[in-house]
Amino acid sequence: MALIPDWRLVLRRAYSVRLALLAAVLGGLELLLQFLAPERPDGAFIALSVAINIAAALARIVAQPKLEVARAAAAEQE
């Protein structure tokens, strides 16, 4: 496995990365709440996590103008 040349930029700017991290946090909250409040109905954070993961997948194929501008600026500095 090899990283893309501008991986740091993508990590900071890409919507797909942000959405994937949010989905991971929601999944962790769902797990934590099972222990802290077992009487709470399950599935709310999981449903949100699924929706956000779908959005993250779509964000991978949608043009992100701010990311492209940042990439062009980084290329000019090299």
N, C-alpha and C positions, 0 to 999 in steps of 0.2 A: 504494500500500500504506500502510495506517495501522496504528499500533500500538494495542493495547487500552489502556485507561486505566491499568490496574494491571500493566503489563508487567514492571516490576521485581520485583514480588511474585511473579508467576507464574514468572519466570526463576529466582528463588531457591527456590521451594517445590514446583513441579510435578514429579511423578515422570516425566512424559513428557520433560521437558527433561533431567533427570538421566540417564535411560536413553539418550536420543539422544546425549548427550555421551559416555557410556560406550561406545556402539557406535562412535562416531567414533574414540575412542582405540584400541579393539580393531582397527579397520580400519587405522589408522596403524601399529600394532604388526605386523600381518600384512605390510604393505608393507615396513617396516623389516627384519623378520626374513628376508624374501626376499633381501635384500642381505647381511645379516650371517651367515646360516646357510642357504645355498642347498640343502644336503643334507637339511634338515628337511622332513618332509612338509607340504605346503601345505594350507590350508583350515581349520585348527583355529580360528583367531581369526575367520575369515570366518563360520564356522558359528555361533559365539557372537554375532557382530555381527548376523547375521540374526535370531537368536532374541531378542536385546535390542531390535532395531528393531520386531519384532512386539509385544513387551511394551510398548514406548513408544507404539505406535499404540493398543493397548488401554487404556493409562493415560490417554489423552486423553478417553475416554468413561466412565471409572470415577470415581465421586465420591471426592474427596480431602478428607476432613473438616478436616484441619489447614490446607489452603489456604483453605477456605471460612471458617474461624474467623479466619484472618489477614485475609482480604478484609473481613469484617464489622468487625474492629477498625480497619482502615485507613479504612473508610467513616465510622466514628464520629468519627475524628480530624479529618475534613475539615469 
